[in-house]
Amino acid sequence: MYKRQAIESALNRITYLNARARQHTRLMALAGVPLDRAGAALLRQVAEAEPMRPSELAARMSVEASHVTRQAQHLQRAGYLTRVADPEDRRAQRIRITEAGRDAVRRMREVAGHSMEAALADWTPEELRELARLFNRMVDDFLDHADSLGEESGAPHPG
């Protein structure tokens, strides 16, 4: 039981750290990207994928389609995203990142990377490799478990 509680506590602390508005605002200011957390998350998601329909993005992010639509409109007005015709269905549209969007994501990652490097500066290369290995293993196991739950219940799952 202790291990589960300790891991859950650490995950909660990571989630809290990641969700701190002050931290996000500081990182976005350093990157020169005036986006709230929702907009930054959507922009990063689009940057990592082929152009996709808003409904596909919503499923991938586990949010409502209306949330994606609102955020995408905001990011489109800011010049970070554009809409393109869906080659499979010309009536539908897909969301694609622009060069300005790619540049914004690059700057966000650069600033976040520098921040992470500074925070972990006292860790040895071996510790950093082990941290990365264990984080990736944990995420893979969580995803595998979530997939098996979806199959057991018959419920569809994103991705």
C-alpha positions, -999 to +999 in steps of 0.1 A: +000+000+000+028+024+009+044+022-026+010+030-042+005+060-020+040+073-025+037+070-062+003+086-063+016+114-041+046+120-064+023+120-095+000+145-078+029+167-070+041+165-106+006+174-118+004+203-094+038+216-105+028+213-142-005+231-136+008+261-116-004+291-134+025+313-122+051+288-136+032+286-170+030+324-172+067+328-165+077+302-191+054+316-218+068+351-211+104+338-215+094+320-247+076+351-260+044+331-266+013+347-251-008+315-246-027+301-217-022+265-207-051+252-228-038+270-259-002+259-254-013+223-248-034+222-280-006+238-300+019+213-287-005+185-296-010+197-332+028+201-336+033+164-328+007+151-352-004+152-388-032+177-396-063+162-380-100+170-375-110+188-344-129+157-332-098+136-335-078+162-315-105+163-289-104+125-285-066+125-284-066+152-256-096+137-238-115+170-240-148+181-255-148+190-292-161+225-284-130+231-263-108+222-293-128+244-316-126+274-293-089+270-287-082+264-324-100+295-334-080+315-309-047+300-322-058+305-358-064+342-351-029+344-335-014+329-367-003+296-350-028+273-367-046+271-400-074+250-413-070+228-444-095+207-464-096+171-454-084+151-484-108+123-475-138+145-472-137+179-488-166+191-466-145+185-434-115+205-423-083+195-405-062+217-382-026+222-392+002+241-375+018+271-393+055+281-394+047+307-367+032+279-346+062+256-351+084+285-340+063+291-309+064+254-299+102+254-305+106+284-282+083+269-255+103+236-256+136+255-255+126+275-224+111+244-207+142+224-215+165+251-199+143+252-169+144+214-165+181+213-170+186+239-143+163+220-119+181+187-125+216+201-127+228+182-097+216+148-111+242+125-126+238+114-163+230+079-150+202+092-128+188+112-157+189+082-180+171+061-153+145+088-147+137+090-184+136+052-187+113+048-157+090+077-168+087+061-203+080+027-188+054+041-165+036+060-193+037+029-216+023+007-188-005+033-180-014+034-217-014-004-220-036-006-189-060+020-202-062+002-235-070-031-217-097-013-197-112+001-229-113-034-244-128-050-213-156-025-211-161-023-249-157+015-247-137+032-274-105+049-264-086+077-281-053+070-300 
